[in-house]
């Protein structure tokens, strides 16, 4: 970025602000000496008169010069402010990046991240429950839809959401809590294991050859309904007990957990856009029977793929 002629470049040393009062006194002194020199030619009285008139003229000249300097200083300061604004805000925007924040960064909160994901999981569980009821009311092949539910539940809930809960938040909480307070965390981890077992049952049933018998359809529907009930209970326990305990105990560890969350995201590789697309599709195709009165149901938002 080009700099203005009257302002130093980015690497220049800051200039010391001039002492305008001293400069005005200097101008007056020069005027007095000049007037006095002229007065020497006119005799003793001329020296006194010439010095006085010279000092007055020098002072007036110095005052005018000082006013001009003050005006120039104000202009320089204004241009420096414009330079700073352009460098701080406009140049980053022209490059397509956000301008630097003027406020301190908000500390990372694992609880906020995981709670927001609970809000994403809730509509998926509603769709799974609705589909389980549909499965019992039809004789159509349910293998494809069973496999779709199993795939997104494993990808988003097990491998993404629960993996960070257990491997980062719960692990850090265990290290910072006395043994007698770790019961809710252990119970939650146990529920996660039970959820994985229900997913494994649904996955195995989805691989059975068509057509399914009435008993097999009932087994799939029961596993799906049990998964919904258990995960709803698990989320309620986390938000009522485990997450408040984490917020009270782990405020000093927030930045460290933020780094571990970022590292986990890098390790996962591909973004979850495609998984969220399938979730949106399932929520759209399998709404609750009375979607208007269901407290957790919301219309899915179609996500634009970034791949």
C-alpha positions, 0 to 999 in steps of 0.5 A, spaced: 500 500 500 502 506 498 504 511 503 502 519 503 508 523 502 507 527 509 507 520 513 512 515 514 512 508 511 510 502 515 517 500 517 519 508 518 521 510 526 515 514 529 517 522 529 517 526 535 512 531 535 515 538 534 515 543 540 511 549 537 512 554 543 519 553 542 519 554 535 515 561 536 520 563 541 526 562 536 522 566 530 521 572 535 528 572 537 531 572 530 526 577 529 529 581 534 536 580 532 534 582 525 531 589 528 536 590 532 542 590 527 538 595 523 537 599 529 545 599 530 545 604 524 540 609 527 544 610 533 542 607 540 535 609 540 534 606 534 537 599 537 532 599 542 526 601 537 529 596 531 529 590 536 522 591 539 519 592 532 523 586 529 521 582 535 514 584 534 514 582 526 518 575 528 513 573 533 507 575 528 511 571 523 512 565 528 505 565 530 503 564 522 508 559 521 505 555 527 498 555 525 500 553 518 504 547 522 498 545 526 494 545 520 499 540 517 499 536 523 492 535 523 492 533 516 497 528 517 494 525 523 487 525 519 491 521 513 495 516 518 488 514 520 485 513 513 492 509 512 490 505 518 483 504 516 485 502 509 490 497 512 486 494 517 479 493 514 479 495 507 485 491 504 483 484 507 476 485 505 479 486 498 482 480 498 476 476 500 478 475 508 474 478 514 477 484 517 481 483 524 476 483 530 476 489 534 474 485 540 477 479 544 476 472 541 471 468 545 473 462 548 472 456 545 466 452 548 466 444 547 459 444 551 456 449 546 459 445 540 456 439 542 450 442 544 449 445 537 450 438 534 444 435 539 440 440 536 442 437 529 441 430 532 434 431 534 430 432 527 434 425 525 431 421 531 424 424 529 425 421 522 428 415 525 422 414 530 417 415 524 420 411 519 420 405 524 412 406 525 412 406 517 416 400 517 410 396 521 405 399 517 407 397 510 410 390 506 415 394 502 423 393 502 426 397 508 433 394 507 435 401 503 432 406 508 435 402 514 442 402 511 441 410 510 439 411 517 445 406 520 450 410 515 448 417 518 448 415 525 454 412 525 458 417 521 455 423 525 453 421 532 458 415 533 464 417 529 463 424 530 459 427 535 460 421 541 468 420 539 469 428 541 465 427 547 468 421 549 475 422 547 476 430 549 470 432 553 469 426 558 477 425 558 478 432 560 473 432 565 475 425 568 482 428 569 479 434 573 474 431 577 474 427 583 472 419 583 466 420 586 463 425 581 465 421 575 458 417 575 454 421 570 460 420 565 461 413 566 453 412 565 453 416 559 459 412 556 455 406 557 449 408 554 453 410 548 456 403 547 448 400 548 447 405 542 452 402 538 450 395 539 443 397 537 446 400 530 450 393 529 443 390 530 440 394 525 446 394 520 445 386 520 438 386 519 439 391 513 443 385 510 438 380 510 435 378 503 428 380 501 423 380 503 423 381 510 419 376 514 414 380 519 418 378 525 424 381 522 421 387 520 419 388 527 426 387 530 428 392 525 423 397 528 424 395 535 431 396 534 430 403 531 425 405 536 430 403 542 435 407 539 431 413 539 429 413 546 436 411 549 439 417 545 434 422 547 435 420 554 443 420 553 442 427 551 438 429 556 443 427 561 448 430 558 445 437 558 442 436 565 448 433 569 454 432 565 455 439 561 454 443 567 459 439 571 464 440 565 463 448 564 464 449 572 470 444 572 474 445 565 474 453 564 481 453 564 482 447 559 477 450 554 483 453 549 486 446 550 480 442 548 479 447 542 486 445 539 484 438 540 477 439 537 481 442 531 486 436 530 480 431 530 477 435 525 483 435 521 484 428 522 477 426 519 479 429 513 472 430 508 467 435 511 460 432 513 457 436 508 454 429 504 452 426 511 448 432 513 445 432 506 443 425 507 440 427 514 436 433 511 433 428 506 431 423 511 428 428 515 424 431 509 422 424 507 420 421 514 416 427 518 412 425 524 405 424 523 403 431 526 409 435 525 406 441 527 405 439 534 412 436 535 416 440 539 423 438 536 421 438 529 423 443 524 423 443 516 430 441 513 435 446 510 438 443 504 445 444 504 449 446 498 455 441 497 462 444 497 465 438 494 
